[in-house]
Amino acid sequence: MLQVAPLITELQSLGLRLPRAGLRRQGGAGPAEGGTLLAAGRAFNVPTASPFVTDSPFSLDDSGGELWVRRGGTRLLQVDLPPRPRFYHERDQQGTPLRQLALLHGADCLATTVLQTCVYWPEPTRCRFCGIELSLRGGQTTDRKTPEQLARAALRAHELDGVRHVVLTTGATREGREELRLLADCARAIKRSAGLPVHAQFCPPREPGAMAALQDSGIDAVGIHIESMDPAALKWVAPAKAAMGLKRFQAAWQEAVEVFGPGQVESFLIAGLGESPESLITGADMLAELGVYPFVVPLRPIPGSLLQADRPPSPEVMDRIYRGVARVLQRRGLHSSQCAAGCVRCGACGALWAYELEPAEMVCHRARTSGELARALAIRHQVFVREQGIVKRTDQDQEDRRSIHLVAEHQGEIVGTVRVFQTREGRNQWVGGRLAVAREHRSSGAGQLLVRYAMLTVKREGCTRFLATVQQKNVPFFQYIGWRKEGEPFDLHDWPHQLMVADLDRVE
């Protein structure tokens, strides 16, 4: 964790009083009530325009030729302001200022809302935190950006200001197809002109297959934002998204991870919508388990939005959340540095990047893509067919289709696997099996990690009785990590086996 993390967290919760109004912009779907500071080699955005900022203990001191964040009379952190982007002074072929087409976010991210209207904006089902049409109403942007306009903006922002990646957001249309086509067309044009990595954000599509088309257009990473995994909080803050249902989001996340890869899919989780910190951290783990980066940010009440009178969570709450989510990311092998483009790579709207830990050397998670599952099955085949000869041709069976397949990953390589599935005898009884670790990693602790994670996985699924049939020679290993024998040994495939029952109270 960086030393500046607690201070950035405080600033984003309490805001920063300015000596002049030179930092802020208003409206739009990004950090519309804030300004960007540069420090510790990073950019971070802090509230400057919301009403609660007048009570902040922090102020920006611009006396003496240097910029300092102060609390009272104490200088805390020397900062810089990003220079005004030079591409803001240019226009497209029709004379539209490029600053009305796209804006610099953070240090090197070009962000734009390709469709600045949303079908839900005039309805009660609009997202309460959103200010997407405010900048349009104020004449600061255009309602629809063309691929040609954004290709020009991206090229000039790259050439003049060193922009290194692009974020495309959009308001929603009734069926969703229009914004997906526009996002793809804009990404294709940006790739041709500037060759920059592109991130696109959209609601979960209704039909499968959309992700492959987006990838074909040149999009490198995507954001499918749910904002809260808590059903009650989501229904209150984003009724339209709540009506889409969690299953639709899950299907879209899984398809996106399959196409773009783990860590290239993000979902915003906004702290301060009524969800408890513990619930938010649990939701972040559910996303990370799928290979989705949970981009946690504090609520940033935008003036003019339905939540304009609210306040962000306290610094203490955000610190607790960030620390918990950082541990989640470490356990699941995710890190913002892996992301090709997007809000996760920029990171300026939150402070999670300052809390991140290096991924653990050995991590465990569900098989998130067909490639990971294929590697897991290959390890099983090597162990049970080729090495041990327990079965002759294949160890795969009818239970594989309904199993949850877990994998151990060492520095990006799948090195072990185990499966768990619910028995047909009762919904609270589960079975684990097919534990296999690649030969060169059998002394690494991968097997123990897999068994413990299998116990945790079934416990989260509501299991109260978890069984496994293990080879007799492995009984001491299972006893060591909280399993007990049940019944007498028996032969299976001419190998002695023992039925074991897990003590699920041993895992949290």
Secondary structure, DSSP 8 states (H G I E B T S, - for coil): --TTHHHHHHHHHH--B-SSS-S---SSSSSTTEEEEEETTEEEEEE-SSGGGGG-SEEEE-GGGSEEEEETTEEEEEEB-----GGGG-B-TTS-BGGGT-EEETTTEEEEESB---TTTTSTTS-TT--TTHHHHTTSS-SB--HHHHHHHHHHHHHHH---EEEEE----SSSHHHHHHHHHHHHHHHHHT---EEEE----SSTTHHHHHHHTT--EEE---B-S-HHHHHHH-HHHHHH-HHHHHHHHHHHHHHH-TTSEEEEEEETSS--HHHHHHHHHHHHHHTEEEEEEE----TTSTTTT-----HHHHHHHHHHHHHHHHHHT--GGG-SSSHHHH-TTSSHHHH-----SEEEEE--SHHHHHHHHHHHIIIIIIIS-SSSS----TTGGG-EEEEEEETTEEEEEEEEEE-SS-TTEEEEEEEEE-GGGTTTTHHHHHHHHHHHHHHHTT-SEEEEEEEGGGHHHHHHTTEEE-S--EEETTEEEEEEEE-GGG--
